[in-house]
Amino acid sequence: MNINPRHQGLVDTAIWLCIYGGLLSIVISVALEPDDGDIAFWLACVGSLVTAVGIGLIYIRSRMK
């Protein structure tokens, strides 16, 4: 898969935003768990999904030329 070098930087930025944003959501959900378990559960689910998207983008990035 060929990609414009300008878009390559956007993919790299999206990877790091997804991974670090998702992991930060998981950490915040752990901190919120004693006060409100429902919000913490959903925040952890969303954070896990966002982190998984970041990992998927790493795979896509590895296939780019």
PDBQT receptor file of N, H, CA, C and O in Angstrom, charges set to zero:
ATOM      1  N   MET A   1       0.851  -1.162   0.000  1.00  0.00    +0.000 N 
ATOM      2  CA  MET A   1       0.000   0.000   0.000  1.00  0.00    +0.000 C 
ATOM      3  C   MET A   1       0.904   1.235   0.000  1.00  0.00    +0.000 C 
ATOM      4  O   MET A   1       1.681   1.430   0.934  1.00  0.00    +0.000 OA
ATOM      5  N   ASN A   2       0.812   2.045  -1.010  1.00  0.00    +0.000 N 
ATOM      6  H   ASN A   2       0.180   1.887  -1.769  1.00  0.00    +0.000 HD
ATOM      7  CA  ASN A   2       1.595   3.287  -1.076  1.00  0.00    +0.000 C 
ATOM      8  C   ASN A   2       0.823   4.408  -0.404  1.00  0.00    +0.000 C 
ATOM      9  O   ASN A   2      -0.404   4.474  -0.489  1.00  0.00    +0.000 OA
ATOM     10  N   ILE A   3       1.555   5.283   0.262  1.00  0.00    +0.000 N 
ATOM     11  H   ILE A   3       2.551   5.229   0.330  1.00  0.00    +0.000 HD
ATOM     12  CA  ILE A   3       0.912   6.393   0.961  1.00  0.00    +0.000 C 
ATOM     13  C   ILE A   3       1.767   7.639   0.819  1.00  0.00    +0.000 C 
ATOM     14  O   ILE A   3       2.994   7.577   0.750  1.00  0.00    +0.000 OA
ATOM     15  N   ASN A   4       1.098   8.740   0.778  1.00  0.00    +0.000 N 
ATOM     16  H   ASN A   4       0.101   8.790   0.834  1.00  0.00    +0.000 HD
ATOM     17  CA  ASN A   4       1.751  10.038   0.719  1.00  0.00    +0.000 C 
ATOM     18  C   ASN A   4       2.508  10.271   2.041  1.00  0.00    +0.000 C 
ATOM     19  O   ASN A   4       1.954  10.005   3.108  1.00  0.00    +0.000 OA
ATOM     20  N   PRO A   5       3.746  10.756   1.996  1.00  0.00    +0.000 N 
ATOM     21  CA  PRO A   5       4.498  10.986   3.251  1.00  0.00    +0.000 C 
ATOM     22  C   PRO A   5       3.770  11.923   4.225  1.00  0.00    +0.000 C 
ATOM     23  O   PRO A   5       3.926  11.802   5.440  1.00  0.00    +0.000 OA
ATOM     24  N   ARG A   6       2.988  12.842   3.693  1.00  0.00    +0.000 N 
ATOM     25  H   ARG A   6       2.862  12.941   2.706  1.00  0.00    +0.000 HD
ATOM     26  CA  ARG A   6       2.242  13.747   4.573  1.00  0.00    +0.000 C 
ATOM     27  C   ARG A   6       1.209  12.974   5.385  1.00  0.00    +0.000 C 
ATOM     28  O   ARG A   6       0.995  13.268   6.561  1.00  0.00    +0.000 OA
ATOM     29  N   HIS A   7       0.571  11.992   4.768  1.00  0.00    +0.000 N 
ATOM     30  H   HIS A   7       0.744  11.753   3.813  1.00  0.00    +0.000 HD
ATOM     31  CA  HIS A   7      -0.425  11.184   5.472  1.00  0.00    +0.000 C 
ATOM     32  C   HIS A   7       0.215  10.211   6.443  1.00  0.00    +0.000 C 
ATOM     33  O   HIS A   7      -0.408   9.806   7.424  1.00  0.00    +0.000 OA
ATOM     34  N   GLN A   8       1.444   9.839   6.177  1.00  0.00    +0.000 N 
ATOM     35  H   GLN A   8       1.950  10.168   5.380  1.00  0.00    +0.000 HD
ATOM     36  CA  GLN A   8       2.149   8.933   7.074  1.00  0.00    +0.000 C 
ATOM     37  C   GLN A   8       2.297   9.560   8.459  1.00  0.00    +0.000 C 
ATOM     38  O   GLN A   8       2.158   8.870   9.468  1.00  0.00    +0.000 OA
ATOM     39  N   GLY A   9       2.571  10.838   8.512  1.00  0.00    +0.000 N 
ATOM     40  H   GLY A   9       2.684  11.398   7.692  1.00  0.00    +0.000 HD
ATOM     41  CA  GLY A   9       2.672  11.535   9.795  1.00  0.00    +0.000 C 
ATOM     42  C   GLY A   9       1.341  11.576  10.526  1.00  0.00    +0.000 C 
ATOM     43  O   GLY A   9       1.304  11.500  11.754  1.00  0.00    +0.000 OA
ATOM     44  N   LEU A  10       0.247  11.696   9.780  1.00  0.00    +0.000 N 
ATOM     45  H   LEU A  10       0.277  11.758   8.783  1.00  0.00    +0.000 HD
ATOM     46  CA  LEU A  10      -1.073  11.696  10.402  1.00  0.00    +0.000 C 
ATOM     47  C   LEU A  10      -1.396  10.331  11.014  1.00  0.00    +0.000 C 
ATOM     48  O   LEU A  10      -1.980  10.248  12.094  1.00  0.00    +0.000 OA
ATOM     49  N   VAL A  11      -1.011   9.274  10.316  1.00  0.00    +0.000 N 
ATOM     50  H   VAL A  11      -0.536   9.341   9.438  1.00  0.00    +0.000 HD
ATOM     51  CA  VAL A  11      -1.242   7.929  10.846  1.00  0.00    +0.000 C 
ATOM     52  C   VAL A  11      -0.423   7.722  12.117  1.00  0.00    +0.000 C 
ATOM     53  O   VAL A  11      -0.921   7.164  13.095  1.00  0.00    +0.000 OA
ATOM     54  N   ASP A  12       0.821   8.167  12.104  1.00  0.00    +0.000 N 
ATOM     55  H   ASP A  12       1.226   8.621  11.310  1.00  0.00    +0.000 HD
ATOM     56  CA  ASP A  12       1.662   8.035  13.303  1.00  0.00    +0.000 C 
ATOM     57  C   ASP A  12       1.061   8.787  14.486  1.00  0.00    +0.000 C 
ATOM     58  O   ASP A  12       1.048   8.281  15.608  1.00  0.00    +0.000 OA
ATOM     59  N   THR A  13       0.568   9.988  14.235  1.00  0.00    +0.000 N 
ATOM     60  H   THR A  13       0.580  10.400  13.324  1.00  0.00    +0.000 HD
ATOM     61  CA  THR A  13      -0.054  10.775  15.299  1.00  0.00    +0.000 C 
ATOM     62  C   THR A  13      -1.314  10.092  15.823  1.00  0.00    +0.000 C 
ATOM     63  O   THR A  13      -1.546  10.060  17.031  1.00  0.00    +0.000 OA
ATOM     64  N   ALA A  14      -2.123   9.550  14.926  1.00  0.00    +0.000 N 
ATOM     65  H   ALA A  14      -1.934   9.576  13.944  1.00  0.00    +0.000 HD
ATOM     66  CA  ALA A  14      -3.346   8.863  15.347  1.00  0.00    +0.000 C 
ATOM     67  C   ALA A  14      -3.029   7.625  16.178  1.00  0.00    +0.000 C 
ATOM     68  O   ALA A  14      -3.744   7.317  17.131  1.00  0.00    +0.000 OA
ATOM     69  N   ILE A  15      -1.965   6.918  15.823  1.00  0.00    +0.000 N 
ATOM     70  H   ILE A  15      -1.384   7.168  15.049  1.00  0.00    +0.000 HD
ATOM     71  CA  ILE A  15      -1.561   5.732  16.592  1.00  0.00    +0.000 C 
ATOM     72  C   ILE A  15      -1.271   6.123  18.036  1.00  0.00    +0.000 C 
ATOM     73  O   ILE A  15      -1.806   5.526  18.970  1.00  0.00    +0.000 OA
ATOM     74  N   TRP A  16      -0.419   7.129  18.210  1.00  0.00    +0.000 N 
ATOM     75  H   TRP A  16       0.016   7.614  17.451  1.00  0.00    +0.000 HD
ATOM     76  CA  TRP A  16      -0.034   7.505  19.577  1.00  0.00    +0.000 C 
ATOM     77  C   TRP A  16      -1.192   8.099  20.356  1.00  0.00    +0.000 C 
ATOM     78  O   TRP A  16      -1.313   7.861  21.557  1.00  0.00    +0.000 OA
ATOM     79  N   LEU A  17      -2.044   8.865  19.695  1.00  0.00    +0.000 N 
ATOM     80  H   LEU A  17      -1.946   9.059  18.719  1.00  0.00    +0.000 HD
ATOM     81  CA  LEU A  17      -3.212   9.408  20.390  1.00  0.00    +0.000 C 
ATOM     82  C   LEU A  17      -4.146   8.299  20.858  1.00  0.00    +0.000 C 
ATOM     83  O   LEU A  17      -4.649   8.343  21.981  1.00  0.00    +0.000 OA
ATOM     84  N   CYS A  18      -4.376   7.317  20.016  1.00  0.00    +0.000 N 
ATOM     85  H   CYS A  18      -3.967   7.281  19.104  1.00  0.00    +0.000 HD
ATOM     86  CA  CYS A  18      -5.264   6.214  20.396  1.00  0.00    +0.000 C 
ATOM     87  C   CYS A  18      -4.680   5.391  21.537  1.00  0.00    +0.000 C 
ATOM     88  O   CYS A  18      -5.376   5.070  22.500  1.00  0.00    +0.000 OA
ATOM     89  N   ILE A  19      -3.417   5.057  21.427  1.00  0.00    +0.000 N 
ATOM     90  H   ILE A  19      -2.852   5.318  20.644  1.00  0.00    +0.000 HD
ATOM     91  CA  ILE A  19      -2.817   4.204  22.461  1.00  0.00    +0.000 C 
ATOM     92  C   ILE A  19      -2.752   4.931  23.799  1.00  0.00    +0.000 C 
ATOM     93  O   ILE A  19      -3.222   4.411  24.811  1.00  0.00    +0.000 OA
ATOM     94  N   TYR A  20      -2.175   6.125  23.808  1.00  0.00    +0.000 N 
ATOM     95  H   TYR A  20      -1.794   6.546  22.985  1.00  0.00    +0.000 HD
ATOM     96  CA  TYR A  20      -2.043   6.830  25.085  1.00  0.00    +0.000 C 
ATOM     97  C   TYR A  20      -3.387   7.318  25.618  1.00  0.00    +0.000 C 
ATOM     98  O   TYR A  20      -3.606   7.302  26.829  1.00  0.00    +0.000 OA
ATOM     99  N   GLY A  21      -4.279   7.746  24.748  1.00  0.00    +0.000 N 
ATOM    100  H   GLY A  21      -4.101   7.759  23.764  1.00  0.00    +0.000 HD
ATOM    101  CA  GLY A  21      -5.609   8.162  25.202  1.00  0.00    +0.000 C 
ATOM    102  C   GLY A  21      -6.396   7.009  25.789  1.00  0.00    +0.000 C 
ATOM    103  O   GLY A  21      -7.063   7.159  26.812  1.00  0.00    +0.000 OA
ATOM    104  N   GLY A  22      -6.317   5.848  25.137  1.00  0.00    +0.000 N 
ATOM    105  H   GLY A  22      -5.775   5.725  24.305  1.00  0.00    +0.000 HD
ATOM    106  CA  GLY A  22      -7.019   4.676  25.655  1.00  0.00    +0.000 C 
ATOM    107  C   GLY A  22      -6.468   4.215  26.990  1.00  0.00    +0.000 C 
ATOM    108  O   GLY A  22      -7.225   3.892  27.905  1.00  0.00    +0.000 OA
ATOM    109  N   LEU A  23      -5.148   4.186  27.098  1.00  0.00    +0.000 N 
ATOM    110  H   LEU A  23      -4.534   4.448  26.355  1.00  0.00    +0.000 HD
ATOM    111  CA  LEU A  23      -4.543   3.767  28.370  1.00  0.00    +0.000 C 
ATOM    112  C   LEU A  23      -4.834   4.769  29.485  1.00  0.00    +0.000 C 
ATOM    113  O   LEU A  23      -5.037   4.377  30.634  1.00  0.00    +0.000 OA
ATOM    114  N   LEU A  24      -4.855   6.052  29.153  1.00  0.00    +0.000 N 
ATOM    115  H   LEU A  24      -4.690   6.370  28.219  1.00  0.00    +0.000 HD
ATOM    116  CA  LEU A  24      -5.205   7.060  30.157  1.00  0.00    +0.000 C 
ATOM    117  C   LEU A  24      -6.645   6.880  30.624  1.00  0.00    +0.000 C 
ATOM    118  O   LEU A  24      -6.935   7.047  31.809  1.00  0.00    +0.000 OA
ATOM    119  N   SER A  25      -7.545   6.543  29.714  1.00  0.00    +0.000 N 
ATOM    120  H   SER A  25      -7.310   6.407  28.752  1.00  0.00    +0.000 HD
ATOM    121  CA  SER A  25      -8.936   6.285  30.097  1.00  0.00    +0.000 C 
ATOM    122  C   SER A  25      -9.043   5.101  31.046  1.00  0.00    +0.000 C 
ATOM    123  O   SER A  25      -9.835   5.122  31.988  1.00  0.00    +0.000 OA
ATOM    124  N   ILE A  26      -8.252   4.078  30.798  1.00  0.00    +0.000 N 
ATOM    125  H   ILE A  26      -7.608   4.060  30.033  1.00  0.00    +0.000 HD
ATOM    126  CA  ILE A  26      -8.277   2.908  31.674  1.00  0.00    +0.000 C 
ATOM    127  C   ILE A  26      -7.767   3.266  33.068  1.00  0.00    +0.000 C 
ATOM    128  O   ILE A  26      -8.332   2.831  34.071  1.00  0.00    +0.000 OA
ATOM    129  N   VAL A  27      -6.701   4.059  33.127  1.00  0.00    +0.000 N 
ATOM    130  H   VAL A  27      -6.242   4.412  32.313  1.00  0.00    +0.000 HD
ATOM    131  CA  VAL A  27      -6.162   4.471  34.430  1.00  0.00    +0.000 C 
ATOM    132  C   VAL A  27      -7.173   5.338  35.182  1.00  0.00    +0.000 C 
ATOM    133  O   VAL A  27      -7.344   5.178  36.391  1.00  0.00    +0.000 OA
ATOM    134  N   ILE A  28      -7.832   6.236  34.491  1.00  0.00    +0.000 N 
ATOM    135  H   ILE A  28      -7.694   6.366  33.509  1.00  0.00    +0.000 HD
ATOM    136  CA  ILE A  28      -8.846   7.082  35.135  1.00  0.00    +0.000 C 
ATOM    137  C   ILE A  28     -10.014   6.226  35.617  1.00  0.00    +0.000 C 
ATOM    138  O   ILE A  28     -10.575   6.489  36.680  1.00  0.00    +0.000 OA
ATOM    139  N   SER A  29     -10.383   5.207  34.846  1.00  0.00    +0.000 N 
ATOM    140  H   SER A  29      -9.928   4.994  33.982  1.00  0.00    +0.000 HD
ATOM    141  CA  SER A  29     -11.485   4.344  35.274  1.00  0.00    +0.000 C 
ATOM    142  C   SER A  29     -11.133   3.580  36.552  1.00  0.00    +0.000 C 
ATOM    143  O   SER A  29     -11.998   3.346  37.395  1.00  0.00    +0.000 OA
ATOM    144  N   VAL A  30      -9.867   3.194  36.693  1.00  0.00    +0.000 N 
ATOM    145  H   VAL A  30      -9.164   3.384  36.007  1.00  0.00    +0.000 HD
ATOM    146  CA  VAL A  30      -9.441   2.517  37.926  1.00  0.00    +0.000 C 
ATOM    147  C   VAL A  30      -9.552   3.477  39.111  1.00  0.00    +0.000 C 
ATOM    148  O   VAL A  30      -9.933   3.069  40.208  1.00  0.00    +0.000 OA
ATOM    149  N   ALA A  31      -9.221   4.745  38.892  1.00  0.00    +0.000 N 
ATOM    150  H   ALA A  31      -8.912   5.077  38.001  1.00  0.00    +0.000 HD
ATOM    151  CA  ALA A  31      -9.313   5.731  39.964  1.00  0.00    +0.000 C 
ATOM    152  C   ALA A  31     -10.771   6.039  40.321  1.00  0.00    +0.000 C 
ATOM    153  O   ALA A  31     -11.074   6.327  41.479  1.00  0.00    +0.000 OA
ATOM    154  N   LEU A  32     -11.671   5.980  39.342  1.00  0.00    +0.000 N 
ATOM    155  H   LEU A  32     -11.426   5.746  38.401  1.00  0.00    +0.000 HD
ATOM    156  CA  LEU A  32     -13.082   6.284  39.585  1.00  0.00    +0.000 C 
ATOM    157  C   LEU A  32     -13.873   5.103  40.147  1.00  0.00    +0.000 C 
ATOM    158  O   LEU A  32     -14.975   5.285  40.664  1.00  0.00    +0.000 OA
ATOM    159  N   GLU A  33     -13.327   3.919  40.052  1.00  0.00    +0.000 N 
ATOM    160  H   GLU A  33     -12.431   3.771  39.632  1.00  0.00    +0.000 HD
ATOM    161  CA  GLU A  33     -14.070   2.714  40.399  1.00  0.00    +0.000 C 
ATOM    162  C   GLU A  33     -14.652   2.723  41.812  1.00  0.00    +0.000 C 
ATOM    163  O   GLU A  33     -15.793   2.293  41.976  1.00  0.00    +0.000 OA
ATOM    164  N   PRO A  34     -13.941   3.185  42.839  1.00  0.00    +0.000 N 
ATOM    165  CA  PRO A  34     -14.553   3.181  44.180  1.00  0.00    +0.000 C 
ATOM    166  C   PRO A  34     -15.759   4.121  44.302  1.00  0.00    +0.000 C 
ATOM    167  O   PRO A  34     -16.677   3.847  45.074  1.00  0.00    +0.000 OA
ATOM    168  N   ASP A  35     -15.762   5.214  43.554  1.00  0.00    +0.000 N 
ATOM    169  H   ASP A  35     -15.016   5.437  42.926  1.00  0.00    +0.000 HD
ATOM    170  CA  ASP A  35     -16.852   6.179  43.678  1.00  0.00    +0.000 C 
ATOM    171  C   ASP A  35     -18.054   5.830  42.797  1.00  0.00    +0.000 C 
ATOM    172  O   ASP A  35     -19.195   5.886  43.256  1.00  0.00    +0.000 OA
ATOM    173  N   ASP A  36     -17.807   5.476  41.552  1.00  0.00    +0.000 N 
ATOM    174  H   ASP A  36     -16.880   5.431  41.179  1.00  0.00    +0.000 HD
ATOM    175  CA  ASP A  36     -18.903   5.191  40.625  1.00  0.00    +0.000 C 
ATOM    176  C   ASP A  36     -18.477   4.066  39.688  1.00  0.00    +0.000 C 
ATOM    177  O   ASP A  36     -17.802   4.295  38.685  1.00  0.00    +0.000 OA
ATOM    178  N   GLY A  37     -18.875   2.877  40.027  1.00  0.00    +0.000 N 
ATOM    179  H   GLY A  37     -19.424   2.691  40.842  1.00  0.00    +0.000 HD
ATOM    180  CA  GLY A  37     -18.468   1.700  39.281  1.00  0.00    +0.000 C 
ATOM    181  C   GLY A  37     -19.006   1.646  37.866  1.00  0.00    +0.000 C 
ATOM    182  O   GLY A  37     -18.342   1.123  36.971  1.00  0.00    +0.000 OA
ATOM    183  N   ASP A  38     -20.223   2.187  37.644  1.00  0.00    +0.000 N 
ATOM    184  H   ASP A  38     -20.762   2.612  38.371  1.00  0.00    +0.000 HD
ATOM    185  CA  ASP A  38     -20.818   2.135  36.303  1.00  0.00    +0.000 C 
ATOM    186  C   ASP A  38     -20.039   2.993  35.314  1.00  0.00    +0.000 C 
ATOM    187  O   ASP A  38     -19.721   2.546  34.212  1.00  0.00    +0.000 OA
ATOM    188  N   ILE A  39     -19.736   4.212  35.705  1.00  0.00    +0.000 N 
ATOM    189  H   ILE A  39     -19.994   4.575  36.600  1.00  0.00    +0.000 HD
ATOM    190  CA  ILE A  39     -18.966   5.096  34.817  1.00  0.00    +0.000 C 
ATOM    191  C   ILE A  39     -17.571   4.534  34.600  1.00  0.00    +0.000 C 
ATOM    192  O   ILE A  39     -17.045   4.590  33.488  1.00  0.00    +0.000 OA
ATOM    193  N   ALA A  40     -16.974   4.000  35.642  1.00  0.00    +0.000 N 
ATOM    194  H   ALA A  40     -17.401   3.955  36.545  1.00  0.00    +0.000 HD
ATOM    195  CA  ALA A  40     -15.632   3.421  35.523  1.00  0.00    +0.000 C 
ATOM    196  C   ALA A  40     -15.645   2.244  34.549  1.00  0.00    +0.000 C 
ATOM    197  O   ALA A  40     -14.719   2.095  33.751  1.00  0.00    +0.000 OA
ATOM    198  N   PHE A  41     -16.677   1.411  34.604  1.00  0.00    +0.000 N 
ATOM    199  H   PHE A  41     -17.429   1.532  35.252  1.00  0.00    +0.000 HD
ATOM    200  CA  PHE A  41     -16.774   0.267  33.698  1.00  0.00    +0.000 C 
ATOM    201  C   PHE A  41     -16.844   0.727  32.251  1.00  0.00    +0.000 C 
ATOM    202  O   PHE A  41     -16.114   0.214  31.403  1.00  0.00    +0.000 OA
ATOM    203  N   TRP A  42     -17.710   1.682  31.960  1.00  0.00    +0.000 N 
ATOM    204  H   TRP A  42     -18.303   2.098  32.649  1.00  0.00    +0.000 HD
ATOM    205  CA  TRP A  42     -17.855   2.150  30.579  1.00  0.00    +0.000 C 
ATOM    206  C   TRP A  42     -16.614   2.887  30.096  1.00  0.00    +0.000 C 
ATOM    207  O   TRP A  42     -16.236   2.778  28.930  1.00  0.00    +0.000 OA
ATOM    208  N   LEU A  43     -15.989   3.626  30.982  1.00  0.00    +0.000 N 
ATOM    209  H   LEU A  43     -16.296   3.714  31.929  1.00  0.00    +0.000 HD
ATOM    210  CA  LEU A  43     -14.759   4.320  30.605  1.00  0.00    +0.000 C 
ATOM    211  C   LEU A  43     -13.647   3.313  30.303  1.00  0.00    +0.000 C 
ATOM    212  O   LEU A  43     -12.856   3.521  29.383  1.00  0.00    +0.000 OA
ATOM    213  N   ALA A  44     -13.586   2.245  31.060  1.00  0.00    +0.000 N 
ATOM    214  H   ALA A  44     -14.229   2.077  31.807  1.00  0.00    +0.000 HD
ATOM    215  CA  ALA A  44     -12.591   1.197  30.798  1.00  0.00    +0.000 C 
ATOM    216  C   ALA A  44     -12.874   0.492  29.478  1.00  0.00    +0.000 C 
ATOM    217  O   ALA A  44     -11.946   0.159  28.740  1.00  0.00    +0.000 OA
ATOM    218  N   CYS A  45     -14.141   0.263  29.176  1.00  0.00    +0.000 N 
ATOM    219  H   CYS A  45     -14.895   0.533  29.775  1.00  0.00    +0.000 HD
ATOM    220  CA  CYS A  45     -14.501  -0.372  27.899  1.00  0.00    +0.000 C 
ATOM    221  C   CYS A  45     -14.115   0.509  26.718  1.00  0.00    +0.000 C 
ATOM    222  O   CYS A  45     -13.526   0.032  25.748  1.00  0.00    +0.000 OA
ATOM    223  N   VAL A  46     -14.442   1.774  26.802  1.00  0.00    +0.000 N 
ATOM    224  H   VAL A  46     -14.920   2.161  27.590  1.00  0.00    +0.000 HD
ATOM    225  CA  VAL A  46     -14.095   2.700  25.719  1.00  0.00    +0.000 C 
ATOM    226  C   VAL A  46     -12.583   2.823  25.591  1.00  0.00    +0.000 C 
ATOM    227  O   VAL A  46     -12.054   2.822  24.480  1.00  0.00    +0.000 OA
ATOM    228  N   GLY A  47     -11.890   2.929  26.704  1.00  0.00    +0.000 N 
ATOM    229  H   GLY A  47     -12.319   2.930  27.608  1.00  0.00    +0.000 HD
ATOM    230  CA  GLY A  47     -10.430   3.011  26.670  1.00  0.00    +0.000 C 
ATOM    231  C   GLY A  47      -9.795   1.779  26.059  1.00  0.00    +0.000 C 
ATOM    232  O   GLY A  47      -8.808   1.881  25.330  1.00  0.00    +0.000 OA
ATOM    233  N   SER A  48     -10.356   0.608  26.353  1.00  0.00    +0.000 N 
ATOM    234  H   SER A  48     -11.157   0.525  26.945  1.00  0.00    +0.000 HD
ATOM    235  CA  SER A  48      -9.836  -0.620  25.764  1.00  0.00    +0.000 C 
ATOM    236  C   SER A  48     -10.052  -0.648  24.258  1.00  0.00    +0.000 C 
ATOM    237  O   SER A  48      -9.168  -1.062  23.508  1.00  0.00    +0.000 OA
ATOM    238  N   LEU A  49     -11.216  -0.213  23.818  1.00  0.00    +0.000 N 
ATOM    239  H   LEU A  49     -11.934   0.123  24.427  1.00  0.00    +0.000 HD
ATOM    240  CA  LEU A  49     -11.496  -0.179  22.378  1.00  0.00    +0.000 C 
ATOM    241  C   LEU A  49     -10.578   0.803  21.652  1.00  0.00    +0.000 C 
ATOM    242  O   LEU A  49     -10.068   0.502  20.573  1.00  0.00    +0.000 OA
ATOM    243  N   VAL A  50     -10.372   1.964  22.242  1.00  0.00    +0.000 N 
ATOM    244  H   VAL A  50     -10.786   2.209  23.119  1.00  0.00    +0.000 HD
ATOM    245  CA  VAL A  50      -9.502   2.962  21.609  1.00  0.00    +0.000 C 
ATOM    246  C   VAL A  50      -8.065   2.452  21.541  1.00  0.00    +0.000 C 
ATOM    247  O   VAL A  50      -7.373   2.669  20.547  1.00  0.00    +0.000 OA
ATOM    248  N   THR A  51      -7.620   1.779  22.590  1.00  0.00    +0.000 N 
ATOM    249  H   THR A  51      -8.182   1.603  23.398  1.00  0.00    +0.000 HD
ATOM    250  CA  THR A  51      -6.279   1.192  22.573  1.00  0.00    +0.000 C 
ATOM    251  C   THR A  51      -6.174   0.115  21.501  1.00  0.00    +0.000 C 
ATOM    252  O   THR A  51      -5.151   0.016  20.823  1.00  0.00    +0.000 OA
ATOM    253  N   ALA A  52      -7.214  -0.687  21.342  1.00  0.00    +0.000 N 
ATOM    254  H   ALA A  52      -8.045  -0.605  21.892  1.00  0.00    +0.000 HD
ATOM    255  CA  ALA A  52      -7.221  -1.723  20.303  1.00  0.00    +0.000 C 
ATOM    256  C   ALA A  52      -7.176  -1.099  18.909  1.00  0.00    +0.000 C 
ATOM    257  O   ALA A  52      -6.534  -1.642  18.010  1.00  0.00    +0.000 OA
ATOM    258  N   VAL A  53      -7.843   0.020  18.722  1.00  0.00    +0.000 N 
ATOM    259  H   VAL A  53      -8.366   0.462  19.452  1.00  0.00    +0.000 HD
ATOM    260  CA  VAL A  53      -7.782   0.727  17.433  1.00  0.00    +0.000 C 
ATOM    261  C   VAL A  53      -6.353   1.186  17.168  1.00  0.00    +0.000 C 
ATOM    262  O   VAL A  53      -5.866   1.079  16.042  1.00  0.00    +0.000 OA
ATOM    263  N   GLY A  54      -5.685   1.692  18.187  1.00  0.00    +0.000 N 
ATOM    264  H   GLY A  54      -6.080   1.778  19.102  1.00  0.00    +0.000 HD
ATOM    265  CA  GLY A  54      -4.291   2.105  18.034  1.00  0.00    +0.000 C 
ATOM    266  C   GLY A  54      -3.391   0.944  17.644  1.00  0.00    +0.000 C 
ATOM    267  O   GLY A  54      -2.495   1.102  16.815  1.00  0.00    +0.000 OA
ATOM    268  N   ILE A  55      -3.621  -0.216  18.234  1.00  0.00    +0.000 N 
ATOM    269  H   ILE A  55      -4.349  -0.345  18.908  1.00  0.00    +0.000 HD
ATOM    270  CA  ILE A  55      -2.832  -1.397  17.887  1.00  0.00    +0.000 C 
ATOM    271  C   ILE A  55      -3.127  -1.822  16.451  1.00  0.00    +0.000 C 
ATOM    272  O   ILE A  55      -2.223  -2.231  15.722  1.00  0.00    +0.000 OA
ATOM    273  N   GLY A  56      -4.383  -1.727  16.050  1.00  0.00    +0.000 N 
ATOM    274  H   GLY A  56      -5.117  -1.395  16.643  1.00  0.00    +0.000 HD
ATOM    275  CA  GLY A  56      -4.735  -2.024  14.662  1.00  0.00    +0.000 C 
ATOM    276  C   GLY A  56      -4.071  -1.067  13.692  1.00  0.00    +0.000 C 
ATOM    277  O   GLY A  56      -3.651  -1.468  12.606  1.00  0.00    +0.000 OA
ATOM    278  N   LEU A  57      -3.975   0.185  14.074  1.00  0.00    +0.000 N 
ATOM    279  H   LEU A  57      -4.316   0.511  14.955  1.00  0.00    +0.000 HD
ATOM    280  CA  LEU A  57      -3.298   1.165  13.220  1.00  0.00    +0.000 C 
ATOM    281  C   LEU A  57      -1.807   0.872  13.102  1.00  0.00    +0.000 C 
ATOM    282  O   LEU A  57      -1.203   1.153  12.067  1.00  0.00    +0.000 OA
ATOM    283  N   ILE A  58      -1.212   0.315  14.144  1.00  0.00    +0.000 N 
ATOM    284  H   ILE A  58      -1.703   0.087  14.984  1.00  0.00    +0.000 HD
ATOM    285  CA  ILE A  58       0.191  -0.081  14.046  1.00  0.00    +0.000 C 
ATOM    286  C   ILE A  58       0.346  -1.160  12.977  1.00  0.00    +0.000 C 
ATOM    287  O   ILE A  58       1.300  -1.126  12.200  1.00  0.00    +0.000 OA
ATOM    288  N   TYR A  59      -0.574  -2.109  12.929  1.00  0.00    +0.000 N 
ATOM    289  H   TYR A  59      -1.350  -2.137  13.560  1.00  0.00    +0.000 HD
ATOM    290  CA  TYR A  59      -0.519  -3.142  11.914  1.00  0.00    +0.000 C 
ATOM    291  C   TYR A  59      -0.668  -2.523  10.513  1.00  0.00    +0.000 C 
ATOM    292  O   TYR A  59       0.074  -2.868   9.593  1.00  0.00    +0.000 OA
ATOM    293  N   ILE A  60      -1.617  -1.624  10.368  1.00  0.00    +0.000 N 
ATOM    294  H   ILE A  60      -2.220  -1.345  11.116  1.00  0.00    +0.000 HD
ATOM    295  CA  ILE A  60      -1.819  -0.957   9.076  1.00  0.00    +0.000 C 
ATOM    296  C   ILE A  60      -0.575  -0.176   8.687  1.00  0.00    +0.000 C 
ATOM    297  O   ILE A  60      -0.160  -0.199   7.528  1.00  0.00    +0.000 OA
ATOM    298  N   ARG A  61       0.018   0.510   9.646  1.00  0.00    +0.000 N 
ATOM    299  H   ARG A  61      -0.319   0.528  10.587  1.00  0.00    +0.000 HD
ATOM    300  CA  ARG A  61       1.228   1.290   9.388  1.00  0.00    +0.000 C 
ATOM    301  C   ARG A  61       2.381   0.404   8.944  1.00  0.00    +0.000 C 
ATOM    302  O   ARG A  61       3.196   0.810   8.116  1.00  0.00    +0.000 OA
ATOM    303  N   SER A  62       2.454  -0.810   9.495  1.00  0.00    +0.000 N 
ATOM    304  H   SER A  62       1.792  -1.140  10.168  1.00  0.00    +0.000 HD
ATOM    305  CA  SER A  62       3.540  -1.711   9.123  1.00  0.00    +0.000 C 
ATOM    306  C   SER A  62       3.399  -2.215   7.686  1.00  0.00    +0.000 C 
ATOM    307  O   SER A  62       4.387  -2.647   7.092  1.00  0.00    +0.000 OA
ATOM    308  N   ARG A  63       2.205  -2.171   7.123  1.00  0.00    +0.000 N 
ATOM    309  H   ARG A  63       1.403  -1.820   7.605  1.00  0.00    +0.000 HD
ATOM    310  CA  ARG A  63       1.971  -2.629   5.762  1.00  0.00    +0.000 C 
ATOM    311  C   ARG A  63       2.124  -1.525   4.727  1.00  0.00    +0.000 C 
ATOM    312  O   ARG A  63       2.081  -1.794   3.527  1.00  0.00    +0.000 OA
ATOM    313  N   MET A  64       2.302  -0.285   5.174  1.00  0.00    +0.000 N 
ATOM    314  H   MET A  64       2.336  -0.066   6.149  1.00  0.00    +0.000 HD
ATOM    315  CA  MET A  64       2.466   0.827   4.251  1.00  0.00    +0.000 C 
ATOM    316  C   MET A  64       3.883   0.882   3.722  1.00  0.00    +0.000 C 
ATOM    317  O   MET A  64       4.830   0.510   4.415  1.00  0.00    +0.000 OA
ATOM    318  N   LYS A  65       4.029   1.349   2.488  1.00  0.00    +0.000 N 
ATOM    319  H   LYS A  65       3.260   1.652   1.925  1.00  0.00    +0.000 HD
ATOM    320  CA  LYS A  65       5.368   1.496   1.891  1.00  0.00    +0.000 C 
ATOM    321  C   LYS A  65       5.774   2.942   1.857  1.00  0.00    +0.000 C 
ATOM    322  O   LYS A  65       6.867   3.266   1.392  1.00  0.00    +0.000 OA
TER     323      LYS A  65
